[in-house]
Amino acid sequence: MISVEEYFLEVTKGVEPLPAVELPLEETTGCTLAEPLKAKLAVPPFTNSAMDGFAVRAEDLKGATPESGVTLPVRADIAAGTALDSAHEAGYATRIMTGAPVPEGADTVVKVEDTNIEPGPRDLPAEVTIYKEVRAGANVRYAGENAKVGEEIIKKGVTITAPVVASAASIGYGTIPVIPKPRVAVISTGAELRAPGEPIEPGQIPDSNSIMLASLAESFGAEVVYRGNSGDTPEQLLEVLREAAAVSDLVITSGGVSAGAFDPIKMIGDKAGLSFRQVRMQPGKPQGHGLIDVDGRQVKLVSLPGNPVSVFVSFILFVRPIISLMAGRGNASLELLPAIAGSDWKSSKGRRQYAPVIATLGERNITVRPVQGKSSPSHLVATLH
């Protein structure tokens, strides 16, 4: 047997990020940014108002108080999206809306709430009384104060999220270079398997593995493009593997890697160039991996055990890092935290045990208890959650 760390290095060896592609912003959520983004546009692109109110010169408001305001004639209206055609004149006020460009000559914006004009839709007033002195620059958003043209705004390697998409759009991008989500195919092996929800006959069981693997792959940033199952003959498995590999970057199988007389993955191992290992871990000791040749394209294959808890543990330890590497996010190594055992349970000698636990956070430590009792058998899928 080999250690978990040794198998981790073996199964992830040679896994590289997928080639970058240029995609429209609306198609990039969950992908990884392939190159840093520098601002094509300043943010804001022009100096504009942060409030609905009146653009003025701060100097024209000296002496304004809540009891005795300063009255100024109103020269014009500026709505958002309006192009300026004249400068602001001293001694006047210009009604302005949020987001509208501040006219040259004005250096501040007075909120409409600080005037004698009621907020809301109404005709342009002839004059406005302002009841507050406002400093120069108040309620003004200056061009480039958030981002200047040529400035690096978004770093390479970030996962694209809604805020990242909004940021990229604001600095002038409609498409961006990304490492796409890895395309994953999931295959469960076993003639006894039936689709979730289907009636089962004696000797048959619901296929919980493929739906779990698909959900896990999607939750860690992959796109599941194929989900199926195979019978227990090498011919059936090879046909399904070829179909799956043709549309994917990574194929994950469950079942058929142990010592059974009808384990199909082991049967095709030599022909398919697969490598099988016994790993010092519980659950999940039997593991396999290799490459499938699809018209000269080498597609990664990872073969996991068949028991559902083994599948879950193996995915977290070995498949999640592969997806992360393909997506350009590094190997996603697990964070280890010390904890206190809240109860006793059995562990196989010479193998590292992995068990789903309930964790309780105390003032100075974490206490854990296995969710599946004292031995955490690898088949107890109903209580895996």
Beta strands, then each sheet from edge to edge (+ up, - down):
strand 1: 21-24
strand 2: 32-33
strand 3: 37-38
strand 4: 48-49
strand 5: 53-56
strand 6: 70-78
strand 7: 93-96
strand 8: 108-111
strand 9: 127-130
strand 10: 140-141
strand 11: 152-154
strand 12: 175-179
strand 13: 183-189
strand 14: 193-194
strand 15: 205-206
strand 16: 223-230
strand 17: 250-254
strand 18: 275-278
strand 19: 281-282
strand 20: 286-294
strand 21: 297-304
strand 22: 340-341
strand 23: 352-353
strand 24: 357-361
strand 25: 366-370
sheet 1: 1+ 12- 2+
sheet 2: 3+ 11-
sheet 3: 4+ 10-
sheet 4: 8+ 5- 7+ 6+ 9-
sheet 5: 16+ 13+ 17+ 21+ 20- 18+
sheet 6: 14+ 15+
sheet 7: 19+ 23+
sheet 8: 22+ 25+ 24-
end
